[in-house]
Amino acid sequence: MKKEISKKLDGAAWEKQIEKAYEKASKNFKVDGFRPGHAPKDIFMKKYKEETLWMDAAENYIEDAYKEVMEENKDLELVAQPKVEIKSLDKNGVEFVFTLVTKPEVKLGKYKGLGIKKEETTVTKEEIEKAIEEMRNHYADYTIKTGKIENGDIAVIDFEGFKDGAAFEGGKGENYSLTIGSNTFIPGFEDQLIGHEAGEEVDVNVTFPEDYHAENLKGAKVTFKVKINTVKEKNIPELDKDFFADLGMEGIDSKESLEKQVEENIKTRKDYDNENKYIDALLDVATDNMEVEVPEEMVYDETSRMLKRYEEQLGMQGIKLEDFYKFTKSNEEDLREKMKDEALKVVKQRLLLEAIVKEESLEVTDEEAEHEAEHLAGHYNMSKEDFLKEFGGLEAVKYDSLVRKALEILKEND
């Protein structure tokens, strides 16, 4: 819901604001023959546009007007920063229009007994074996090989690519470690090295994909001149005491104990995934059953939070958001549009849970919130004071606890 509030300043009060604006602007105003700030007002006004002075006066007043609006409407639950527009501005006064976006009314539909069942967790023998094989590969080492290149070997190569007999940009490398079978290079490149040995020079003929990012190479037939410097073969460790010691996992000293631990780890991960899928399904149905008109400002604010998180994720990979836009030939508006549906979903789910909190008269006491803060602080290895400062205070802990209680209502009555 939106509420528009008008704030007007005219008469003597407006003249006073204009005088304040004049005094401020004239202090540093320079005119030949006068010290800064001492030029007569009529000379100042010839140089300084009257409309600019009105705007300065309006800007000085807007802070007071904003405070008045917020105080007069402190009982409203706002969900976005108020918008302000100048409706009129002239020598007689200024009128601002503040638009307040309030929390929308939610009409709950069915949210109990939704008939959704959580998927049971099963762990297969094949999953256990695959996980152990991945662990063995992780701890594998490589030794110099004298024979022919096989799938899974590492070929250390120098290479240079040529199109129509001319070298092309970005097609050259030295001492590059290429794992054969990893499909790191253009399709067909790695296959043509199989069967060759260190010291050989090989011409590799490939065709770039039609959707390749470089325009000049899309669908192009090229030749890479490759020199094989060395070949390394992968040595996968056996399931023996040395391997178990390298793992550094407490209580793991045999194949059986490793299989048991791996099974527990897979089950824990699957339990977590199944719980999240179950909660998502409950929320999807319950939000579909409710009625609400979500203000676009709430969706915009949520996409802003999503953008910030995405920027942080890119930063962890050493990528700047500006560079991401350049590489993908997109911009902030494009990214916001892609995030819009997910943002709307998040906002609706939040409104649903808040409505359930109200409908069920759920409460969290200060004592409960303090206890939860201590628990979470311990989990993150922080002092309670530091955690509360980082998390947003005790009220944020209360809100989070209330949301979890609302989720439990959804699950308990399913």
Backbone torsions as a table, in degrees:
resi	resn	phi	psi	omega
1	MET	NA	148.4	-179.7
2	LYS	-123.7	142.9	178.7
3	LYS	-129.5	125.5	179.4
4	GLU	-100.7	133.2	-178.9
5	ILE	-128.8	129.7	-179.1
6	SER	-98.9	136.0	174.6
7	LYS	-127.5	122.9	-175.2
8	LYS	-123.2	141.7	176.3
9	LEU	-129.3	123.0	179.6
10	ASP	-148.4	-172.2	178.3
11	GLY	61.1	-143.4	-176.7
12	ALA	-62.7	-36.1	-179.7
13	ALA	-64.1	-38.3	178.4
14	TRP	-69.4	-41.7	177.6
15	GLU	-59.9	-37.1	179.2
16	LYS	-65.7	-39.7	178.5
17	GLN	-65.8	-39.0	178.6
18	ILE	-64.6	-40.3	179.1
19	GLU	-63.5	-40.4	177.5
20	LYS	-62.6	-42.6	-179.9
21	ALA	-64.5	-38.9	178.4
22	TYR	-63.8	-46.1	-179.3
23	GLU	-60.2	-40.3	-179.6
24	LYS	-69.8	-45.0	-177.2
25	ALA	-70.9	-33.3	-174.9
26	SER	-77.6	-17.6	-177.4
27	LYS	-57.7	-41.9	-177.1
28	ASN	-107.5	13.3	-177.8
29	PHE	-80.1	126.1	-176.4
30	LYS	-106.3	129.7	175.2
31	VAL	-133.7	133.4	-180.0
32	ASP	-54.6	131.4	177.7
33	GLY	94.5	-5.4	-179.9
34	PHE	-131.7	146.6	173.3
35	ARG	-68.3	150.5	178.6
36	PRO	-52.7	127.1	177.6
37	GLY	88.3	-0.5	-176.8
38	HIS	-115.9	9.9	177.1
39	ALA	-71.9	141.8	177.7
40	PRO	-57.0	151.0	-175.1
41	LYS	-62.5	-36.7	-177.7
42	ASP	-66.0	-35.0	177.3
43	ILE	-70.3	-42.0	178.2
44	PHE	-57.3	-44.6	-175.1
45	MET	-69.6	-23.7	176.8
46	LYS	-70.9	-31.0	-178.6
47	LYS	-89.9	-31.8	-173.2
48	TYR	-105.5	120.4	-176.7
49	LYS	-63.2	138.8	-179.3
50	GLU	-61.9	-38.4	-179.3
51	GLU	-63.2	-34.0	178.8
52	THR	-67.3	-37.4	178.3
53	LEU	-66.0	-38.4	176.6
54	TRP	-62.1	-42.9	-179.4
55	MET	-63.9	-41.0	177.3
56	ASP	-60.4	-42.2	-179.9
57	ALA	-65.3	-39.7	179.2
58	ALA	-64.3	-41.8	179.2
59	GLU	-64.7	-34.7	177.6
60	ASN	-67.5	-35.1	-176.7
61	TYR	-80.4	-27.6	-170.5
62	ILE	-61.3	-33.9	179.5
63	GLU	-62.8	-44.0	178.1
64	ASP	-65.7	-40.2	179.8
65	ALA	-63.3	-41.1	179.3
66	TYR	-61.2	-45.7	179.5
67	LYS	-61.2	-40.3	178.9
68	GLU	-62.4	-46.1	-178.8
69	VAL	-61.8	-44.3	-178.5
70	MET	-66.6	-37.6	179.6
71	GLU	-69.3	-41.7	-179.0
72	GLU	-68.3	-22.8	-176.2
73	ASN	-121.2	30.3	-176.2
74	LYS	-65.1	-19.3	179.8
75	ASP	-82.5	-11.6	178.8
76	LEU	-79.0	144.9	177.2
77	GLU	-95.8	98.4	-177.6
78	LEU	-83.1	144.7	-178.6
79	VAL	-117.6	4.6	178.2
80	ALA	-158.5	160.7	177.0
81	GLN	-64.8	134.0	179.0
82	PRO	-59.2	142.8	174.7
83	LYS	-96.7	145.8	179.5
84	VAL	-132.1	136.9	178.2
85	GLU	-132.8	148.4	174.9
86	ILE	-87.5	115.7	179.8
87	LYS	-80.6	-40.3	177.6
88	SER	-151.4	148.9	-179.7
89	LEU	-153.7	118.5	176.3
90	ASP	-158.6	-169.9	-176.2
91	LYS	-66.3	-17.4	-177.3
92	ASN	-90.1	-16.4	179.5
93	GLY	157.4	-176.7	179.5
94	VAL	-133.7	145.0	174.9
95	GLU	-130.7	123.5	176.8
96	PHE	-103.3	148.6	171.7
97	VAL	-120.6	117.2	177.0
98	PHE	-96.2	131.7	176.2
99	THR	-110.1	115.3	179.9
100	LEU	-100.0	129.2	178.1
101	VAL	-102.4	113.1	-176.6
102	THR	-100.0	160.8	-180.0
103	LYS	-60.1	129.3	-176.6
104	PRO	-72.2	154.7	177.1
105	GLU	-76.6	133.6	-179.8
106	VAL	-110.7	126.8	174.6
107	LYS	-105.1	103.5	-177.2
108	LEU	-66.2	140.1	170.4
109	GLY	-102.1	-150.7	179.0
110	LYS	-71.3	125.0	176.4
111	TYR	-132.0	2.9	175.8
112	LYS	-116.5	148.0	178.0
113	GLY	59.8	48.4	-175.6
114	LEU	-80.0	-8.3	175.4
115	GLY	73.2	22.9	179.1
116	ILE	-97.8	129.8	-178.5
117	LYS	-108.4	142.7	178.3
118	LYS	-79.8	137.2	179.6
119	GLU	-64.9	134.8	177.9
120	GLU	-74.8	143.9	-178.4
121	THR	-89.2	125.9	174.3
122	THR	-128.6	144.7	177.6
123	VAL	-123.5	121.5	-177.5
124	THR	-91.2	160.6	177.4
125	LYS	-61.2	-38.0	-179.6
126	GLU	-63.1	-38.8	178.6
127	GLU	-65.0	-40.1	178.5
128	ILE	-64.4	-46.4	-179.1
129	GLU	-63.4	-40.3	179.1
130	LYS	-64.0	-42.7	-179.8
131	ALA	-63.5	-40.9	179.5
132	ILE	-67.8	-38.6	178.2
133	GLU	-62.8	-39.4	177.1
134	GLU	-64.0	-37.5	177.1
135	MET	-65.0	-42.4	179.2
136	ARG	-62.9	-41.5	178.9
137	ASN	-65.8	-35.4	179.3
138	HIS	-62.9	-35.7	-178.0
139	TYR	-95.1	9.9	179.1
140	ALA	-69.9	152.9	172.6
141	ASP	-122.4	171.4	-176.2
142	TYR	-124.5	139.1	177.5
143	THR	-127.2	155.6	179.9
144	ILE	-63.2	135.6	-178.0
145	LYS	-115.1	139.8	-179.8
146	THR	-99.5	-15.5	-177.0
147	GLY	-87.3	-163.0	-177.2
148	LYS	-77.1	152.7	179.3
149	ILE	-68.3	133.7	175.7
150	GLU	-125.2	166.2	177.3
151	ASN	-59.7	132.6	-178.7
152	GLY	98.6	-16.5	177.3
153	ASP	-74.5	164.4	172.9
154	ILE	-109.3	124.2	176.5
155	ALA	-105.2	122.6	176.9
156	VAL	-93.3	113.7	-168.6
157	ILE	-129.2	154.8	162.8
158	ASP	-104.8	141.3	-179.9
159	PHE	-149.5	154.2	173.4
160	GLU	-148.2	132.7	-176.9
161	GLY	-97.7	143.7	-179.1
162	PHE	-130.5	134.6	175.5
163	LYS	-120.1	122.1	-176.7
164	ASP	53.8	36.6	175.9
165	GLY	85.0	-5.6	-178.3
166	ALA	-113.5	138.1	178.1
167	ALA	-64.7	140.8	179.8
168	PHE	-113.5	153.4	-176.0
169	GLU	-63.6	136.6	177.9
170	GLY	82.4	4.7	-176.4
171	GLY	-102.8	17.2	-175.3
172	LYS	-123.3	142.8	177.1
173	GLY	-156.7	154.8	179.2
174	GLU	-129.1	140.8	179.3
175	ASN	48.7	44.4	179.7
176	TYR	-85.3	127.7	179.0
177	SER	-88.5	108.2	-176.3
178	LEU	-110.8	119.4	176.3
179	THR	-81.1	118.6	-177.8
180	ILE	-72.1	125.4	-177.9
181	GLY	100.0	-2.6	-179.3
182	SER	-82.8	-12.7	-177.5
183	ASN	58.6	34.7	178.4
184	THR	-73.6	-38.8	-177.0
185	PHE	-95.5	-178.9	179.7
186	ILE	-55.4	138.8	179.3
187	PRO	-49.4	130.6	179.4
188	GLY	99.0	-20.7	-177.1
189	PHE	-64.6	-53.5	-174.7
190	GLU	-66.1	-37.6	-178.8
191	ASP	-59.9	-34.6	-176.1
192	GLN	-76.1	-8.5	176.1
193	LEU	-91.2	-18.0	179.6
194	ILE	-63.1	133.4	-179.6
195	GLY	95.9	-11.7	177.8
196	HIS	-94.7	167.8	-175.5
197	GLU	-125.6	168.4	176.7
198	ALA	-60.1	138.9	-179.8
199	GLY	98.1	-17.8	-179.3
200	GLU	-79.8	153.8	172.2
201	GLU	-115.6	130.4	-171.8
202	VAL	-129.4	138.0	171.0
203	ASP	-92.7	120.0	-179.2
204	VAL	-108.8	118.1	-178.7
205	ASN	-103.3	121.5	-179.1
206	VAL	-138.6	166.7	175.9
207	THR	-122.0	126.0	178.9
208	PHE	-68.0	145.8	177.5
209	PRO	-62.5	153.6	180.0
210	GLU	-65.5	-25.1	-178.5
211	ASP	-99.3	19.6	180.0
212	TYR	-61.9	145.0	-172.4
213	HIS	-67.6	-29.5	179.9
214	ALA	-83.9	119.5	-173.5
215	GLU	-57.9	-40.2	-175.0
216	ASN	-73.9	-8.6	-178.4
217	LEU	-113.5	-0.8	179.8
218	LYS	-60.8	119.0	178.8
219	GLY	70.2	9.3	-175.5
220	ALA	-79.8	140.7	173.5
221	LYS	-90.7	125.2	-176.0
222	VAL	-134.6	164.9	176.3
223	THR	-124.5	128.3	174.6
224	PHE	-103.2	124.6	173.1
225	LYS	-89.5	117.0	-171.4
226	VAL	-118.8	132.3	172.4
227	LYS	-112.7	125.1	-179.4
228	ILE	-90.4	109.7	-177.4
229	ASN	-79.6	-53.6	178.0
230	THR	-145.5	161.3	176.5
231	VAL	-127.5	134.1	178.9
232	LYS	-121.3	139.5	177.5
233	GLU	-108.0	149.8	-176.7
234	LYS	-86.3	130.6	178.0
235	ASN	-112.4	104.4	-177.9
236	ILE	-86.0	126.8	-176.7
237	PRO	-67.5	148.6	175.0
238	GLU	-77.5	162.0	176.5
239	LEU	-82.3	74.9	-178.8
240	ASP	-124.1	-177.0	-175.2
241	LYS	-62.4	-32.2	178.3
242	ASP	-65.7	-40.8	178.7
243	PHE	-65.7	-44.2	179.9
244	PHE	-62.6	-36.5	178.2
245	ALA	-67.5	-39.6	179.2
246	ASP	-63.8	-32.8	179.6
247	LEU	-62.7	-35.2	179.1
248	GLY	67.0	27.4	-179.2
249	MET	-99.4	123.6	-176.5
250	GLU	-60.2	131.4	177.0
251	GLY	81.7	2.1	179.9
252	ILE	-99.1	106.4	-179.5
253	ASP	-138.0	10.8	179.3
254	SER	-155.5	166.7	178.5
255	LYS	-61.6	-39.7	-177.9
256	GLU	-65.0	-44.5	-179.2
257	SER	-67.9	-33.2	177.3
258	LEU	-68.0	-43.7	179.4
259	GLU	-60.8	-40.4	179.8
260	LYS	-64.2	-43.4	-179.8
261	GLN	-67.0	-41.7	179.0
262	VAL	-63.3	-40.5	178.4
263	GLU	-61.4	-42.7	178.8
264	GLU	-63.7	-41.2	179.9
265	ASN	-64.2	-43.4	179.2
266	ILE	-64.5	-42.0	179.7
267	LYS	-62.6	-41.8	178.9
268	THR	-60.7	-45.0	179.8
269	ARG	-64.6	-43.1	-179.5
270	LYS	-68.0	-37.8	176.2
271	ASP	-58.4	-44.2	179.8
272	TYR	-62.9	-45.9	-179.9
273	ASP	-64.4	-42.4	-179.4
274	ASN	-66.2	-37.0	177.9
275	GLU	-63.8	-43.5	179.5
276	ASN	-65.5	-39.7	177.7
277	LYS	-64.2	-39.4	179.8
278	TYR	-63.9	-46.7	179.3
279	ILE	-63.7	-43.1	178.7
280	ASP	-59.7	-41.0	-179.8
281	ALA	-65.1	-43.3	177.4
282	LEU	-60.3	-46.8	-178.6
283	LEU	-64.8	-39.4	-179.8
284	ASP	-61.1	-46.6	-178.1
285	VAL	-68.4	-44.6	-178.1
286	ALA	-64.9	-37.0	178.0
287	THR	-71.5	-34.8	176.3
288	ASP	-64.3	-30.9	-177.9
289	ASN	-80.1	-16.8	-177.0
290	MET	-92.5	165.8	176.6
291	GLU	-119.6	127.4	179.0
292	VAL	-161.7	144.2	172.8
293	GLU	-106.3	108.2	-175.4
294	VAL	-84.4	121.9	177.0
295	PRO	-62.3	140.5	-179.3
296	GLU	-61.4	-25.8	179.3
297	GLU	-64.8	-35.8	178.7
298	MET	-66.6	-39.2	178.9
299	VAL	-67.6	-41.2	179.4
300	TYR	-62.6	-44.4	179.2
301	ASP	-62.2	-36.9	179.8
302	GLU	-69.3	-39.4	177.0
303	THR	-65.4	-30.4	176.3
304	SER	-63.8	-42.9	177.6
305	ARG	-65.1	-40.3	179.1
306	MET	-65.4	-40.2	177.7
307	LEU	-61.2	-41.9	-179.7
308	LYS	-63.7	-43.9	178.2
309	ARG	-63.9	-40.4	-179.6
310	TYR	-64.8	-40.0	177.6
311	GLU	-62.5	-40.1	178.0
312	GLU	-65.3	-40.0	178.5
313	GLN	-64.0	-42.3	176.9
314	LEU	-63.0	-40.5	179.9
315	GLY	-60.0	-35.9	178.6
316	MET	-66.0	-21.4	177.1
317	GLN	-96.7	5.2	179.5
318	GLY	77.8	22.1	-178.2
319	ILE	-113.8	131.1	175.6
320	LYS	-86.7	147.6	-178.6
321	LEU	-60.3	-37.5	179.5
322	GLU	-62.1	-39.2	178.7
323	ASP	-68.5	-35.7	177.3
324	PHE	-61.6	-43.2	178.6
325	TYR	-61.0	-42.1	-179.2
326	LYS	-64.8	-44.7	-176.2
327	PHE	-66.6	-39.5	-177.7
328	THR	-92.4	0.8	-178.7
329	LYS	52.6	48.2	179.9
330	SER	-131.8	-175.1	178.3
331	ASN	-147.7	-178.0	-177.3
332	GLU	-60.1	-40.4	-179.3
333	GLU	-60.8	-41.7	178.9
334	ASP	-62.7	-44.1	-178.0
335	LEU	-66.6	-40.7	177.2
336	ARG	-60.6	-40.9	-179.1
337	GLU	-63.1	-39.6	178.5
338	LYS	-67.1	-31.3	-177.6
339	MET	-87.0	-8.9	-170.0
340	LYS	-59.5	-46.5	-177.6
341	ASP	-63.4	-43.9	179.2
342	GLU	-65.6	-39.0	178.8
343	ALA	-63.3	-42.3	178.2
344	LEU	-61.8	-41.0	178.9
345	LYS	-61.5	-45.2	-179.9
346	VAL	-62.2	-44.3	-179.6
347	VAL	-63.1	-44.1	179.7
348	LYS	-62.2	-41.7	179.6
349	GLN	-64.2	-39.3	178.6
350	ARG	-64.6	-43.6	178.9
351	LEU	-64.6	-38.0	177.6
352	LEU	-60.1	-51.3	-176.8
353	LEU	-64.8	-38.3	177.4
354	GLU	-65.6	-35.9	178.3
355	ALA	-68.9	-36.3	177.4
356	ILE	-67.3	-39.6	176.0
357	VAL	-55.6	-44.4	-179.2
358	LYS	-70.4	-45.1	-177.6
359	GLU	-62.8	-39.1	-176.8
360	GLU	-91.3	1.0	-179.2
361	SER	53.3	44.7	-179.7
362	LEU	-74.3	145.2	-179.4
363	GLU	-138.8	153.8	171.7
364	VAL	-131.7	120.7	-178.5
365	THR	-78.0	162.8	175.7
366	ASP	-57.9	-39.3	-178.7
367	GLU	-63.5	-43.6	178.2
368	GLU	-62.9	-42.7	-179.1
369	ALA	-65.6	-40.3	177.8
370	GLU	-62.1	-44.2	-179.9
371	HIS	-63.5	-42.3	178.7
372	GLU	-65.0	-39.3	178.3
373	ALA	-62.5	-41.8	177.8
374	GLU	-63.0	-42.7	179.5
375	HIS	-61.8	-48.5	-178.6
376	LEU	-67.0	-38.7	178.5
377	ALA	-60.8	-41.5	177.5
378	GLY	-64.3	-39.0	179.6
379	HIS	-61.9	-38.6	-179.5
380	TYR	-93.6	8.7	178.6
381	ASN	56.0	48.2	-179.8
382	MET	-129.2	159.7	171.5
383	SER	-73.5	156.5	-178.8
384	LYS	-61.6	-38.5	-178.6
385	GLU	-63.4	-45.2	-179.9
386	ASP	-66.1	-39.0	179.8
387	PHE	-62.9	-46.9	-178.9
388	LEU	-62.3	-36.5	178.2
389	LYS	-65.3	-41.4	-178.4
390	GLU	-74.1	-37.5	-173.6
391	PHE	-81.8	-20.9	179.2
392	GLY	112.1	13.9	175.9
393	GLY	94.8	176.3	-175.8
394	LEU	-65.8	-32.3	179.7
395	GLU	-64.5	-35.3	177.8
396	ALA	-67.4	-38.2	177.2
397	VAL	-64.4	-42.4	178.2
398	LYS	-60.1	-45.9	-179.3
399	TYR	-60.1	-46.6	-179.6
400	ASP	-60.8	-40.7	179.8
401	SER	-67.2	-39.4	177.9
402	LEU	-63.5	-41.0	178.7
403	VAL	-62.5	-41.0	178.9
404	ARG	-65.9	-37.3	176.4
405	LYS	-64.0	-38.5	177.5
406	ALA	-64.5	-38.9	176.9
407	LEU	-62.7	-39.7	178.8
408	GLU	-63.6	-35.1	175.9
409	ILE	-60.3	-44.2	178.6
410	LEU	-60.4	-43.3	-176.1
411	LYS	-75.3	-41.9	-176.0
412	GLU	-64.9	-31.0	-176.1
413	ASN	-99.7	13.9	179.8
414	ASP	-82.2	NA	NA
